[in-house]
């Protein structure tokens, strides 16, 4: 069973070839921390942008206003609170980049020969 939780008050922009694992949550809503203001129903929203060729592992949470660059891999269970640079592997709570993804010469040859992405 695949469960994706999406609470949208503003837009979520998904690029091409985005893989989303089970039980991920993408949240655009922000609520005031002061309860008297929050109880009035006031809320705000910030967009989420996910680039092309991104892979989100299971149970990833993406918070309002976050941009995930092209070619990223986000590890399972991560809570993404800030932007992630393109071609990065990131994980954790809060989510942090642990390495960048470099395309090797072998990958370029295989991609051009077999005409698909690794």
C-alpha positions in Angstrom: 0.0 0.0 0.0 1.4 3.4 -1.0 0.4 6.3 1.3 1.3 9.9 0.3 0.2 12.7 2.5 -0.2 16.0 0.8 -1.6 19.1 2.4 -1.9 21.8 -0.2 -2.9 25.4 0.4 -0.3 26.6 -2.2 1.3 24.7 -5.1 3.7 21.8 -5.2 5.8 21.7 -8.3 7.1 18.3 -9.3 9.6 17.9 -12.1 9.9 15.0 -14.5 10.8 11.5 -13.3 10.2 12.1 -9.6 10.1 9.0 -7.6 8.2 9.3 -4.3 8.4 6.4 -1.7 5.6 5.3 0.5 4.2 7.4 3.3 5.9 10.7 2.3 4.4 14.0 3.4 4.6 17.3 1.5 3.3 20.2 3.6 2.9 23.8 2.3 0.9 25.2 5.3 2.4 27.3 8.1 0.5 28.2 11.2 1.2 30.9 13.8 2.9 29.6 16.9 0.9 32.0 19.1 -2.3 30.2 19.9 -4.6 33.2 20.0 -3.7 34.1 16.5 -3.7 30.4 15.4 -7.2 30.0 16.8 -8.5 32.7 14.5 -7.8 30.3 11.6 -5.0 32.4 10.2 -2.5 30.5 8.2 0.0 31.0 5.4 1.5 28.7 2.8 4.8 28.5 1.0 5.4 26.5 -2.2 7.4 23.3 -2.5 9.5 22.7 -5.6 11.0 19.3 -6.5 13.3 19.2 -9.6 13.7 16.6 -12.3 15.0 13.1 -11.6 14.6 13.3 -7.8 14.1 10.2 -5.6 12.4 10.6 -2.2 12.8 7.6 0.0 9.9 6.3 2.2 8.6 8.5 5.0 10.3 11.7 3.8 8.7 14.9 5.1 9.1 18.1 3.1 8.3 21.3 4.9 6.9 24.6 3.4 9.1 26.7 1.2 11.7 24.0 0.3 13.3 23.5 -3.1 15.0 20.2 -3.9 17.3 20.5 -6.9 17.5 18.3 -10.0 19.0 14.8 -9.6 18.8 14.6 -5.8 18.3 11.5 -3.6 16.6 12.1 -0.3 17.1 9.2 2.2 14.2 7.5 3.9 12.8 9.1 7.0 14.4 12.5 6.3 12.8 15.8 7.3 13.7 18.4 4.7 13.6 21.8 6.3 15.9 23.7 3.9 16.7 23.8 0.2 18.8 20.9 -1.2 21.4 21.7 -3.9 21.1 19.8 -7.3 22.8 16.4 -7.6 23.0 15.8 -3.9 22.4 12.8 -1.6 20.8 14.1 1.6 19.3 12.5 4.7 18.5 12.9 8.3 16.4 15.0 10.7 17.0 17.8 9.8 18.0 16.7 6.3 21.6 17.5 5.4 23.7 16.9 2.2 26.1 14.0 2.8 27.7 14.0 -0.6 27.2 15.2 -4.2 26.4 13.0 -7.1 29.1 13.0 -9.8 28.4 11.4 -13.2 31.3 9.1 -14.0 32.7 8.5 -17.4 31.4 4.9 -17.3 27.8 6.2 -16.6 28.1 8.5 -19.6 29.1 5.7 -21.8 26.4 3.3 -20.5 23.7 6.0 -20.8 24.7 6.9 -24.4 25.0 3.2 -25.4 21.8 1.9 -23.8 19.9 5.2 -24.1 18.5 5.2 -20.5 19.4 6.7 -17.2 21.1 4.7 -14.4 
